[in-house]
Amino acid sequence: MTDIIDFDAHALSRAIHAQEVSCVEVMQAYLARIHRVNPRFNAIVSLAPDDALLSQAAQRDAELQRGASRGFLHGMPQAIKDAASAIGFPTTYGSPLLKDHVAHIDSLMVQRMKDAGCIVIGKTNMPEFGLGSHTFNTLFGATGNAWDPSRSAGGSSGGAAVGLAQRLLPLADGSDFMGSLRNPAAWNHVFGMRPSQGRVPYWPTADAWVAQLATEGPMARTVRDLARLLSIQSGHDPRVPLSIAQGTQDFMPGPDASVGGARIAWLGDLGGHLAMEPGLLAACERALTTLADAGAWVEPHASLGVDLERVWQAWLVWRRLLVAPRVAAALALPGATREQIKPDALWEHDQAQALSATEFMRASETRTRFHAQMLSLLQRFDALALPVTQVWPFDVHALWPREIAGRTMDTYHRWMEVTLYATFAGLPAISVPAGFDPIRGVPTGLQLIGQPHGDASLLRLAAGYEALIGPELRRRPPEP
């Protein structure tokens, strides 16, 4: 039964549907792993009682015996990032102010995964309000890196990435605002994808028109699993008017996926604009050499061709505009005080108070020009390559990196600047494993940004790369 947790999602789905393993056996195997390993890493929170989960698994077995399958995820355990609603579970956003906020409806993404047969077993840990790519909060505590729990897991989908890497889950979901699916995937040696803006509609939401910087999406240990979960999560919904107006798509890369002929622009540290810890650029360049040796065309030293500081300032305006209402809603809760909210969230909220409509429109115009420049680049290239992170996983007890390579970080998220470009342009981006720090033994990743609505093409490129690094992917975190 211990072998069950080593199946990738495709192998597990096949075994369940062939009734080679029962859904009860799958649930027992994962629960045993969670009870043994999760206390060390703190990836999964709000875990449902074993008996309730085993009862649901038995119902799934009975359905299969009648010849009925709900879909690819039939009987698979799924823990939902604590920013999405799942009926009967708290949706806390990592805030003690929301610890009793039990969901009475499923979010659209959760509904789609349930419709495909998954069993929701609990939630995955995240930073308070999803702010900062370091998963800790005062409600549940910190999540340790899958390879070294004394280091950060990244975030905000840190619990999801660690749960996946430590075989607590066969698949994981998350969301991405400023690298929240990409950064933790890189730091835990798995694949994480930010889909195209509008690919995975978010519902319910108070605002369906402006709040488009964050998106939900998939995380997996293989590209095929990542693509299958994206196929389940995606599809237009009329309640989300800016969702991509296509039906559910199959994003599965074919068995012949390769990198041959792919045109990739290596942006590196953007001409020195991005502070980088030693070793990260070299790790990414080795991954690019692997691509080039297999027939990809890599242009070194490419440039975005924009005023990067102006883009950053426009990003700050957009970000505080979108974060502030969430913090304001928490402050308005009965008994809430500013002392119950982390300083970074208060900083976003307070900075937004003086924001004018004119300032926001200027930031939107800067974003529009930036988007046009990204599209111009992607007429020449199939993908733009960047590091996923600017630092290696840092001490789990630190709040955030104050300095990188001798350069002071002027905000709590400046050290994550490398992730904003795909987000701000609404483009798909994937984090693929790119190696390990030879000193600490912790992972990092290469970020590939794809063409507009080019999710399927980006997944084919990632699948071609995956086929080249098989031995590296077979590395497992140290057993706790």
PADRENKOL-125116 format. One record per residue (C-alpha): residue in three letters; x, y, z. Coordinates in steps of 0.2 Angstrom, whole numbers, plus 2048, in hexadecimal, padded with zeros to 3 digits. Layout:
alaXYZ
...
//
This chain:
met800800800
thr80F80C803
asp81280B7F0
ile8018147ED
ile8088257F2
asp8168237E5
phe80A8227D6
asp8098317CC
ala7F78377C9
his7F582E7B8
ala7FB81E7BF
leu7F08207CF
ser7E08247C4
arg7E48147B9
ala7E68097C8
ile7D680F7D0
his7CC80D7C1
ala7D37FC7BD
gln7CE7F87D0
glu7E07F27D3
val7E07FD7E2
ser7D08037EB
cys7CC8157EF
val7CC810802
glu7DE809800
val7E38197F7
met7DC823805
gln7E3818813
ala7F481A80B
tyr7F482D809
leu7ED82F81B
ala7FA824822
arg80782F819
ile7FF83F81F
his7FE83A831
arg810834831
val818842827
asn80D852827
pro81185683A
arg823859834
phe81F864825
asn80E86C829
ala80886C817
ile7F686681A
val7EA86F826
ser7D886C82B
leu7D985A827
ala7C8851827
pro7C5842833
asp7CC83182C
asp7BB82882E
ala7B2835823
leu7BF835816
leu7C0822815
ser7AD822814
gln7AD82D805
ala7BB8217FD
ala7B0812800
gln7A181B7F7
arg7AD81E7E8
asp7B280C7E8
ala79F8077E8
glu79D8137D9
leu7AB80A7CF
gln7A37F97D3
arg7937FF7CB
gly79D8047BC
ala79C8177C0
ser7AB8237C0
arg7AB8357C4
gly7BA8387BA
phe7CD8397BA
leu7CE83E7CD
his7C28307D2
gly7C782C7E4
met7D78367E5
pro7DA8407F5
gln7DB8537F2
ala7E08617FE
ile7DA8727F9
lys7E58827FB
asp7DE88B809
ala7D989A7FE
ala7CB8907F5
ser7BB88A7FC
ala7B68787FF
ile7A6874808
gly7A887081A
phe7BA87681B
pro7C0887822
thr7C6893815
thr7D289D820
tyr7DF8A4814
gly7EB8A1822
ser7E38AE82D
pro7DD8AB83F
leu7CF8B783C
leu7C88AB82F
lys7CB89A839
asp7B889783B
his7B489C829
val7AD88B824
ala7A888A811
his79688680C
ile7998867FA
asp7A887F7EF
ser7B288B7E5
leu7B18887D2
met7C287F7D1
val7BE8747E0
gln7AD8707D8
arg7B586B7C8
met7C28607D1
lys7B48587DB
asp7AA8557CB
ala7B984B7C5
gly7B98407D4
cys7C58477E1
ile7C28457F4
val7C68557FD
ile7D085080D
gly7D5861814
lys7DE87180F
thr7F087680B
asn7F9883815
met7FD89480E
pro8048A5814
glu7F78B181C
phe7EC8B880E
gly7F88B0802
leu8058BE803
gly8178BA802
ser81F8AB7FA
his8228A380B
thr815897813
phe81289C825
asn8048A382F
thr7FF8A5842
leu7F089A840
phe7F988A83A
gly80C88E83A
ala81988C82D
thr81B87F81F
gly82C87881E
asn83487480D
ala832862807
trp845860805
asp84A869815
pro83C86E821
ser84887B829
arg846885819
ser83788E811
ala82B884806
gly8278947FC
gly8158997F9
ser80889E7F9
ser80488C7F3
gly8128857FF
gly807878807
ala8028717F6
ala8148707F0
val81A867800
gly80B85C800
leu80E8577EE
ala8218547F0
gln82084A801
arg81283F7F9
leu804845804
leu7FA8497F4
pro7FA8427E3
leu7F68537DB
ala7F58647E2
asp7EB8747DE
gly7F08867E2
ser7EF8987DC
asp7FC8A47D6
phe7FD8B77D8
met80F8BA7D9
gly8178A97D6
ser80C89F7E2
leu80B8907D7
arg81C8927D0
asn8278967DE
pro8228887EA
ala82387C7DB
ala8358817D8
trp83A8807EA
asn83286E7EC
his8388667DC
val8278647D3
phe81E86D7C5
gly81287C7C8
met8098857BB
arg8018967BA
pro7F48957AD
ser7EF8A37A0
gln7E58B07A8
gly7D38AA7A7
arg7D78987A4
val7D18927B5
pro7C289D7BA
tyr7C18A37CC
trp7B08A27D4
pro7A88A87DF
thr7B08B97E0
ala7AB8CA7E5
asp7B38D27D5
ala7B38C97C4
trp7BA8D77BA
val7CA8DF7C2
ala7D18D17CD
gln7DA8C77C0
leu7EC8C67C6
ala7E98B77D0
thr7E48A67C9
glu7E28947CF
gly7EB8867C7
pro7F48757C8
met80386E7D0
ala80A85C7CD
arg8198517CD
thr81884E7BA
val8138597AB
arg80584D7A6
asp7FD84D7B7
leu7FF8607B7
ala7F68617A6
arg7E88557AB
leu7E48607BA
leu7E48707B0
ser7D88687A4
ile7CC8647B3
gln7CE8757BA
ser7CC8807AA
gly7BE8857A0
his7B389479D
asp7A68997AA
pro7998A67A5
arg7998AD7B7
val7AB8B27B4
pro7AA8BD7A5
leu7BD8BE7A2
ser7C08AB7A2
ile7C68A4792
ala7B78A1787
gln7BB88F782
gly7B487F789
thr7BE873793
gln7CE86F78A
asp7DA86078B
phe7EB86778E
met7F485678E
pro804856785
gly806848779
pro81383A77B
asp81E84276D
ala820852777
ser832859774
val83B869776
gly843868764
gly84187975B
ala83A88276A
arg84089476A
ile84489A77C
ala84A8AB782
trp8558AB791
leu8518BA79B
gly85D8B67AA
asp85D8C47B7
leu8568D07AB
gly8678D97A8
gly86B8DA7BB
his85A8E17BF
leu8568D27CA
ala8618CE7D9
met8658BB7D9
glu86D8B07E6
pro87C8A77DF
gly8798977D6
leu86789A7D0
leu86B8A17BF
ala8788937BC
ala86B8867C1
cys85F88D7B4
glu86C88E7A7
arg87087C7A9
ala85E8787A6
leu85E883797
thr86D87A790
thr86486A792
leu856871787
ala86387877A
asp86C867779
ala85B85F775
gly85786B767
ala85087B76E
trp85688B769
val85B896778
glu85F8A8776
pro86A8AE784
his8698BF78C
ala8588C4785
ser8508D478C
leu83E8D8790
gly8408E9788
val8368F3795
asp8398FF7A4
leu83A8F17B1
glu8388FD7C0
arg8299057B8
val8218F47B6
trp8258F07C8
gln81D9017CE
ala80E8FD7C4
trp80D8EB7CB
leu80D8F27DD
val7FE8FD7D9
trp7F48EE7D2
arg7F98E37E0
arg7F58EF7EE
leu7E48F37E5
leu7E08E07E5
val7E78DB7F6
ala7E08EA800
pro7CD8E57FF
arg7D18D4806
val7DA8DB815
ala7CD8E8817
ala7BF8DA818
ala7C98D2825
leu7CB8E282F
ala7B98E482F
leu7B58D3837
pro7AE8D4849
gly7BC8D6855
ala7CA8D7848
thr7D98E284C
arg7E88E7842
glu7F38DD84E
gln7EA8CD847
ile7F08D0835
lys8028CE830
pro80C8DF82C
asp80E8DB819
ala7FB8DA817
leu7F98EA821
trp8068F2816
glu7FD8EE806
his7EC8F480D
asp7F3904814
gln7FD908804
ala7EC9067FA
gln7E3913804
ala7EB9227FB
leu7E99197EA
ser7E09247DD
ala7D691E7CD
thr7E39287C3
glu7F191F7CA
phe7E990E7C7
met7E59127B5
arg7F79187B2
ala7FD9077B9
ser7F18FE7AE
glu7F890879F
thr8099027A4
arg8038F07A5
thr7FB8F2794
arg80C8F878C
phe8158EA795
his8088DD78F
ala80B8E377D
gln81E8E177F
met81C8D0786
leu8118CB777
ser81E8D276B
leu82C8C7773
leu8218B8772
gln81E8BA75F
arg8318B675E
phe8328A976C
asp82889A772
ala82C89D784
leu8368AA78F
ala8418A279C
leu8458A97AD
pro8498A27BE
val83A89E7C9
thr8428A67D8
gln84F8B27DD
val8558A97EC
trp8578977F2
pro84B891800
phe84F89B80F
asp84D898822
val83C893826
his83C89F835
ala8408AE82B
leu8328BA825
trp83A8BD814
pro84B8C180C
arg8508D2811
glu85F8D2805
ile8658C87F6
ala8778C87F0
gly87A8D87FA
arg86B8E17F3
thr85D8E7800
met84C8E27FC
asp8418F17FE
thr8308E8800
tyr82B8D7807
his8288D07F5
arg8368D87EB
trp8408C87EC
met8328C07E2
glu8328CD7D4
val8378C07C7
thr8268B87C8
leu81B8C87C4
tyr81F8C87B1
ala8148B97AC
thr8068BF7B8
phe8068D17B2
ala8048CC7A0
gly7F78BE7A4
leu8028B179C
pro80489F7A0
ala81489A7A9
ile81B88A7B0
ser8288857BC
val8338767B8
pro84086E7C3
ala8528757C0
gly85D86D7CC
phe86386F7DE
asp86E87A7E9
pro87E8707EA
ile8818777FC
arg86F876804
gly8688687F9
val8588727F6
pro8508747E5
thr84C8827D9
gly8438847C8
leu84388C7B7
gln8348967B2
leu82D8957A0
ile8218A379B
gly81689E78C
gln80D8A677E
pro7FB8AE781
his7EF8A0784
gly7FD894780
asp7FB88878F
ala7FB878785
ser80A87D77B
leu81388278B
leu80F871793
arg816868783
leu826871786
ala82686D798
ala82385B794
gly83185A788
tyr83D861795
glu8368557A2
ala83B846796
leu84D84D796
ile84F84E7A9
gly84883D7AF
pro8568387BB
glu8558497C3
leu8428487C5
arg8438377CE
arg84C83F7DD
arg84283F7EC
pro84284A7FC
pro84B84280B
glu83F836814
pro83983E824
//
